[in-house]
Amino acid sequence: MSDLKIVLLGSSGAGKTCIVQRLINGTFDDKEPTTLGASFLQKKYTSKTGTQFTFAIWDTAGQEKFESLSTFYTRDAGAAIIVYDITSKSTFSSLKRMYNKLNYASEDCFSILVGSKYDLVEKDPDSRKVSVERGLKFAKENRSYFFECSSKTGHNLDEVWEKIGELFIKLLANRSKLAKSNSKTKIKIDQPESEDEQSKEETKDGGCC
């Protein structure tokens, strides 16, 4: 039994599987096969107070023919990592479709937008097709946290994982508070409110699929 269901969303080739493999196993394989349907992984998270939780991660297929399946795996998700490739305009253009799938997630689901393959940009700045500013703006419009990452170098992926843990702990605290007060108020967690706050999450260097 997991404590938090996390779903990875993004179009085919955005780099979801490489990201989840780096997050879970600390490995990178640029020949990682394309996900068909969805794959399931689990990882332990230990809070700063020493409490351990189990996070279940569903890595969904990005091909349109698997659209209904990815919507199924999004149901009741408490967190979403939505991925695009910063060297590909088409993966960025598909983000609205990915965010629409969160309509099936838990009503207190929080999301993190990840721009992948930043190491390619570090190697060749001209390969960038989506600016940091566009990523930040889109994340702000969709009340998501934002990181540019590299599954090849691991850059910023620890920060993504820690942000998920931080937001989950806040969510648990809010649920506990509401339960004690017998309130029926909708549970909320802190969300980014400004580009200044979002810019704190901005990458420095690195990134890959």
N, C-alpha and C positions, 0 to 999 in steps of 0.2 A: 504494500500500500504506500503510495507516494503522498507527500505533503503538498506538493505544488506541481501542477501540470503545465509544462512549457511547450509551446508549439513554434516551430520554425517555418516561416513563410517567405516565399520569394520565387521569382520565375526561374526556369531552367537555366543553369549556368551561372547563377548569381553567386554561388559558393557556399550554400547552406551546409552541405555535408562536410566539406573541409573545415568549416567553422566548428561544427558540433564535434567532429573527431578531435580537433585541437582542444576544445573545451573539456571533453570527457577523458580522452586518452593522452593528451599532450603530444599527439603525432600529426604529421602532415604528409599527404600523398596527393600530388597533383594529378594522378591518374585514378583518383577515387571514382568508382562507377556512379552513373546517374541513378538517383533514387527512384524506384518504381513504387508508387502507392505511398508508403511511409515506412520509416524505420524507427525503432524504439530503443532508447538508451536511458540509463539511470545514473545519477551522480549524487554523492553525499555533499551536503553543505553544512559547515560548522560555523555557528554564529560567534560573535566576539565574546559571548558569555559561555561558550562551550557547548551550547545546545546543538544537536545534530539533526538535520532534516534530510529527507530524500526528495530529490527533484527528478521528475519524469520528463524526458524530452522526446517529443515527436518531431522528427525531421520529415517534412512532407515533400512530395514530388512537385516540381514546378510546371510540368507540362500541362497544357490546357485540358488534355483528355482526362487528367486526374483531378480536375477542378472540384467535382462533387466529393471526392474522397478527402481532399485537404480540408474542405468545409466540415466534413464529418469529424476529422481529428481535431479541429479547432473547438468543437463543442466543449463547454465547461473549462476551457483553458484559463488558468489564472495569470499567465504571463505569455507574451509573444515576442519573439525575436524576428524582426522583418528585415530581410537582407536584399541589397542590390549591389551590383558591381560598378564601382566608380569609373571603370573604363568602358562602360556600356550604357548608352542612353536608353536602349530598349528595356533593360532591367529596371531602370529608374521609372520609366513610363508605366510599368506594370504595377507600381506600388499602390495606387488607388484601389485596384482590384484586390490586392492582398489585404489592405486595411478593411475592405468591405466584409471580408470573412470573419473579422472580429465581432461582427454582429451576433455570431453564434457562440462567442466565448462567454466566460463568466462576466457578470455586470461590473465586477471590480477588477477586471483584467487590466494589467498595465503592460506597456509595450516599449520596446527598445528598437530603434532604427539603426541598422549597421550597414555602413558602406564598406564593402570588402575589396580585397586586392590592392591595398594601398602600396604594397611593396613594388608593384609594377609601376606605380606613379613615382615612387622614390627613385627607381632605376631610370625611368623615362618620363619626365613631367608632361611631355606632350601626349602621353597616352590617357591622361585624365579627360573624361567626357562629362563628368558631373562635378561641379564645384562644391567646395565645403559649404559655401553660403546657401546653395540650393538644397543641400542635404539638411542643413540646420533649419532653413525656412520650412521645409516639408515636415520635419519632425515637430517643430513648434505648432504648425497648423493641426497636426494630429496628436498633440499632447504626448509626444514620445520623447524619451531620452535618445541622445545621438552619439555614436562613436564611428570613427573610421578605423578599421582593424586589418590585421594580417594573420591569417591562419598559418602562413608559412613561417613567419618570424614570431608569432604569438603576440605581436604588439596590440595592446589595448584589450585583449580578450580577458585577461584577469580582471580588468576594470569592469567589463561587461558582466562577468560573473558576480563580482562584488556588488554591483548596482542591483542585480536581480535579488541577491540575498538581502541587501539593505531594504529594498522596497517590500519584499516579502515579510520581513520582521515588522515593518511599520504596519503592514496590512493586518498581521496577527494582533498587534497591539490595538489597532482600531476595532477589530472584531471583538476583542476581549472587553474593551471599554463600552462598546454598544451593548454587549450581552449583559454586563453588570447594570447598565442603566435601563435595560429592557426597551431600548429605543428601536424604532423601526426606520430610523433615518438611513438612507443609502450609504453604504461604506465607501469612503474615498481615501486615496492616498495622495501624498504630495506629488504634484506634477510640475514640469517645467513651466515657468510663467513668462519668461522673457528670453530674447536672444542672448543677453548678457549671461544669464544662467546657463543657457544651452551651450554657450561658447566654452564654459568650463569643462564640458565633456569632449571638446574638440580634440582630435588627434594631433600629435606632434610629428611623428614619423612612423612609417611602416604600413603594412597591410597586404593581404592577399586573399585568395578564395576561401 
